[in-house]
Amino acid sequence: MGDTLGFRHRFGIIIPSTNTTVQPEMDGMRPRGVTNQIGRIRMDNLSFANDADFQKIVQISTSIDDALDTLMTCEPTHFIMGVAPDAFWDGADAGERMKQQVRKRTGLDMTVASEAMLAAFKAYGNIHTIAVIAPFVPKKDITRFYVDSGYRVAGVRGMGATSAVNIAHVSEDQLRQALLALNSPEVDAIIQVGSNLPFARVAAEGEAWLGKPVISANTASYWQALRTQGVLDKVQGFGALLEKH
């Protein structure tokens, strides 16, 4: 007999210990027969204002081996990387380097948000110019990945988070205001980076208001994990990506 609840897939989702958003958002997207198993990377509540702390946050995805090894004991079928700032900051091949690290250690594939977002752009179609919502005012250029991938970035709005934990304290109303501030006729899609921002529901609302793609990093990651692993169920409540693609 197979796993009673996870008879289709058991996703191993890697997040920092400070992240309180990925787990509830992705649990809401879970179709029948797929379970989410969380592996946490130990991280203090680091400050974005402190350069040493900021570097630790940037490099968090290099410290995933213990979380991978722990998750492997429940026999996952696929991994999702629930944090990866360097995948956006270190150019177009950064996500693939992380995936190769995971394959070498576990033999399994992994979904990363940067590549999932590009797959989402292709699914929607006709996306050339984007605007980006980020948890904080970046000290590094978070647009490099998208520019290297051939997209124009019309604007970036930081949400003012000051530490790893209080990213999740940004309100949905603040995120709605950011959407309206970034929107313009030249912008084909508005996206979000930073997996601890509670953006999935706001993104779905924003698509209805603005009439254009609004894409949550967590939604894109979970959608791509499902689709690449052969799960084609349509999930309601998280926007067109999961409902139509």
C-alpha positions in Angstrom: 0.0 0.0 0.0 1.1 3.6 -0.6 0.8 6.7 1.5 -2.9 7.0 2.4 -3.1 10.8 2.2 -0.2 11.5 -0.1 -1.0 8.8 -2.7 -0.2 11.1 -5.6 2.7 13.1 -4.3 4.5 14.2 -1.1 6.1 17.5 -1.6 9.1 18.4 0.5 8.9 22.2 1.0 12.1 23.9 2.3 11.6 27.2 4.2 13.5 29.2 6.8 12.4 28.7 10.4 11.3 32.3 10.4 8.8 31.9 7.5 5.1 31.7 8.6 3.5 32.2 5.2 4.6 29.5 2.8 3.1 26.6 4.8 -0.5 28.0 5.1 -0.6 29.4 1.6 0.6 26.2 -0.1 -1.7 24.0 2.1 -4.6 26.0 0.7 -3.5 25.1 -2.8 -3.1 21.4 -2.1 -5.3 19.0 -4.2 -6.5 15.7 -2.9 -3.8 13.1 -2.8 -0.9 15.6 -2.5 0.6 16.4 0.9 3.0 19.1 1.9 5.9 18.1 4.2 7.8 21.1 5.6 11.6 21.2 6.3 12.8 24.3 8.1 16.3 25.8 7.8 17.3 27.2 11.2 17.6 31.0 11.0 17.4 33.8 13.5 15.2 36.8 13.1 17.8 38.6 11.1 17.6 42.4 10.3 17.7 43.8 6.8 19.4 46.9 8.2 22.5 45.0 9.4 24.8 44.2 6.5 26.1 41.0 8.2 22.6 39.8 8.8 21.5 40.7 5.3 24.3 38.6 3.8 23.1 35.6 5.9 19.6 36.0 4.5 20.9 36.3 0.9 22.8 33.0 1.4 20.1 31.0 3.2 19.6 28.6 0.3 23.2 27.4 0.6 22.3 25.9 4.0 19.6 23.4 2.9 21.4 20.1 3.4 20.1 19.3 6.9 16.5 20.1 5.8 16.9 17.9 2.7 18.3 15.0 4.8 15.5 15.3 7.3 12.8 15.5 4.7 14.2 12.4 2.8 13.2 10.3 5.8 9.5 10.7 4.9 10.2 9.7 1.3 9.1 12.8 -0.6 8.5 12.6 -4.3 9.6 16.2 -5.2 11.0 19.3 -3.5 9.9 22.9 -3.6 12.3 25.6 -2.5 10.3 28.1 -0.4 13.1 30.6 -0.2 15.8 31.5 -2.7 16.8 35.2 -2.9 20.0 34.3 -4.6 18.0 32.6 -7.4 16.9 36.2 -8.3 20.1 38.0 -7.5 22.7 35.7 -9.1 21.6 35.6 -12.7 19.7 33.3 -15.0 21.5 30.0 -14.0 21.3 30.4 -10.2 18.1 28.3 -9.9 19.5 25.5 -12.0 22.6 25.4 -9.8 20.4 24.9 -6.7 18.4 22.2 -8.5 21.6 20.4 -9.4 22.7 20.5 -5.7 19.5 18.9 -4.7 19.6 16.2 -7.4 23.1 15.3 -6.4 22.2 14.9 -2.7 18.7 13.3 -3.0 18.1 12.1 -6.6 15.0 14.3 -6.7 14.0 17.3 -8.7 13.2 20.7 -7.1 11.0 23.6 -8.1 12.5 27.1 -7.5 10.5 30.3 -7.6 12.6 32.1 -10.2 12.1 29.4 -12.9 8.4 28.9 -11.8 7.8 32.5 -12.5 9.2 32.3 -16.0 7.0 29.2 -16.7 4.0 31.3 -15.4 4.8 34.1 -17.8 4.7 31.6 -20.7 1.5 30.1 -19.5 -0.2 33.5 -19.4 1.5 34.7 -22.7 2.2 38.2 -23.9 4.2 39.3 -20.9 7.1 41.5 -21.8 7.2 44.2 -19.1 6.7 43.5 -15.4 6.7 45.3 -12.0 7.9 43.7 -8.8 6.7 43.8 -5.2 9.5 42.9 -2.7 9.4 42.5 1.1 11.9 45.3 1.7 13.8 48.0 -0.3 16.5 45.7 -1.8 20.2 46.3 -1.2 20.8 44.2 -4.3 19.2 44.3 -7.7 16.4 41.8 -7.6 15.5 42.5 -11.2 18.7 40.9 -12.7 17.2 37.5 -13.2 14.3 38.9 -15.1 16.4 41.3 -17.2 18.8 38.4 -18.0 15.8 36.3 -19.0 14.7 39.0 -21.5 12.0 40.9 -19.6 11.8 44.7 -18.9 11.2 45.8 -15.3 9.2 48.9 -15.1 9.3 49.3 -11.3 10.0 47.8 -7.9 8.2 48.5 -4.7 9.6 47.4 -1.3 7.1 46.8 1.5 9.2 48.1 4.3 9.8 44.9 6.3 12.8 45.3 8.6 13.4 41.7 9.7 12.9 38.1 8.5 9.9 37.6 10.7 8.0 40.8 10.1 7.9 40.2 6.4 4.7 38.3 7.3 3.4 41.3 9.2 2.8 43.3 6.0 -0.9 43.6 5.7 -3.0 42.6 2.7 -4.2 46.2 2.5 -0.6 47.4 2.1 -0.1 44.9 -0.7 -3.3 46.1 -2.4 -2.0 49.6 -2.3 1.4 48.5 -3.7 -0.4 46.8 -6.6 -2.3 50.0 -7.5 0.9 52.1 -7.2 2.8 49.8 -9.6 0.1 49.4 -12.1 0.3 51.3 -15.4 -0.7 50.6 -19.0 2.9 49.6 -19.9 3.0 46.9 -17.2 1.9 43.5 -18.5 2.1 41.7 -15.2 2.8 42.5 -11.5 4.8 39.8 -9.6 6.0 39.3 -6.1 9.2 38.0 -4.7 9.8 37.0 -1.0 8.0 33.9 0.0 7.1 35.2 3.5 4.9 38.0 2.1 1.2 37.0 2.4 0.4 37.8 -1.2 -1.4 34.7 -2.7 -4.9 35.9 -2.0 -4.2 39.5 -2.9 -2.7 38.4 -6.2 -5.9 36.6 -7.1 -8.0 39.7 -6.2 -5.6 41.9 -8.1 -6.1 40.0 -11.3 -9.8 40.7 -11.1 -9.3 44.4 -10.4 -6.6 45.1 -12.9 -7.5 42.7 -15.7 -3.9 41.5 -16.0 -1.7 38.7 -14.5 -0.7 39.3 -10.8 1.5 36.4 -9.7 2.5 35.3 -6.3 5.8 33.6 -5.9 4.3 30.9 -3.7 1.4 30.3 -6.2 3.8 30.0 -9.1 6.0 27.6 -7.3 3.2 25.3 -6.2 1.6 25.5 -9.6 4.8 24.5 -11.4 5.5 21.7 -8.9 2.0 20.2 -9.5 2.2 20.5 -13.3 5.7 19.2 -13.8 4.8 16.2 -11.5 1.7 15.4 -13.6 -1.0 16.8 -11.3 -3.4 18.8 -13.6 -6.2 19.6 -11.1 -7.5 23.1 -11.3 -7.5 24.8 -7.8 -9.9 27.7 -7.1 -9.2 30.8 -5.1 -5.6 31.6 -6.1 -6.0 33.2 -9.5 -5.9 32.2 -13.2 -2.6 30.3 -13.0 -4.0 27.5 -10.8 -7.6 27.8 -12.1 -6.9 27.8 -15.9 -3.4 26.6 -16.6 
